[in-house]
Amino acid sequence: MMNSLKRFYNQNTKGIWLVIIVIALFIVVLQLANSYIANRNENNTNSLNFASQQINTGNKNIIVTSENTTALGESVSKDRVTEDSQLITTFINYCNDGNLEGAYNMLTNECKEEMFSTLDDFRTYYYGNMFNESKVTFEIENWVNNTYKVDIIPDMLATGKANNTVKQDYITIANENGEDKLNINNYIGRSNIEKSEEKDNVKITVNYKDTYMDYERYNITIQNNGNTKVILDSLEDLKTMYIEDRNEIQYSAYTHEITNEQMAIDGGTESTIEIRYYSTYVSTKEITRLVFSDFNNGKYESESEEFIINI
């Protein structure tokens, strides 16, 4: 019997070890699958725990991603989230009740200046679009820093329609003269910069920037104290106008929005322009430079140079 087994093993060594290896691999894969399922179930349990936290906030419309962090992983105070979400709830309830003046008065002056200079503008361009002149339900999620993602959901009972599109806004809480106000319509807020650089009779000042969820817009003044025309950028390359963060990541300008006339400043004149850059909002991002790398100050026929403003 033993001799038969030895003979069988010697004649089929490769096949036997192949079967052993396949079985071992199968066992390993099975264990990994079981581990994955266990972890997924644990995550689902954690999600249920977060749902309980949502109920415990006292406002069924608030989604608290975590007790101590925002959706993007930043530290957050639960008390602050509750206060902010109550402010947003008041704003939406004003809109639901048709009290547009009350809602409008909750906006910062910067937000009004940027988008809704009058109550009629607010009624037309925000209320008319987001609420469609009907009641809505909503969900608020602490997203990043003091900015909240708000899903505005048409009330099927009020509209009589079952397929209304959910609309989304990012609302930021901003302190204005010691009072909490709102920046809406994806507007984060304004930052004063007031940094200048001067070279060859040309002075460029970055006055301030307005930050949105999807981009940043910079207000820039150019003083040409020389006698020849200055060209900030030829607009021939999409990447020659950019802002740069402390990690040396560059964000290009919306060059399709800019004309050659705006880029040209005659000698002895001053011009103020606004330039948008492809820079998605991250509260920890620090922009350190604004660069015109195709700058031509009129001294050369075709050569260009860099003009850098450290901000």
Secondary structure as GFF3:
##gff-version 3
##sequence-region A 1 311
A	DSSP	alpha_helix	2	11	.	.	.	ID=ss1
A	DSSP	alpha_helix	13	56	.	.	.	ID=ss2
A	DSSP	beta_strand	62	63	.	.	.	ID=ss3
A	DSSP	alpha_helix	78	96	.	.	.	ID=ss4
A	DSSP	alpha_helix	100	104	.	.	.	ID=ss5
A	DSSP	alpha_helix	109	114	.	.	.	ID=ss6
A	DSSP	alpha_helix	119	122	.	.	.	ID=ss7
A	DSSP	pi_helix	123	131	.	.	.	ID=ss8
A	DSSP	beta_strand	136	144	.	.	.	ID=ss9
A	DSSP	beta_strand	147	154	.	.	.	ID=ss10
A	DSSP	alpha_helix	156	159	.	.	.	ID=ss11
A	DSSP	beta_strand	167	176	.	.	.	ID=ss12
A	DSSP	beta_strand	179	183	.	.	.	ID=ss13
A	DSSP	beta_strand	187	199	.	.	.	ID=ss14
A	DSSP	beta_strand	202	212	.	.	.	ID=ss15
A	DSSP	beta_strand	216	224	.	.	.	ID=ss16
A	DSSP	beta_strand	230	231	.	.	.	ID=ss17
A	DSSP	beta_strand	241	245	.	.	.	ID=ss18
A	DSSP	beta_strand	250	252	.	.	.	ID=ss19
A	DSSP	three_ten_helix	255	257	.	.	.	ID=ss20
A	DSSP	alpha_helix	260	263	.	.	.	ID=ss21
A	DSSP	beta_strand	264	265	.	.	.	ID=ss22
A	DSSP	beta_strand	269	277	.	.	.	ID=ss23
A	DSSP	beta_strand	287	295	.	.	.	ID=ss24
A	DSSP	beta_strand	305	310	.	.	.	ID=ss25
###
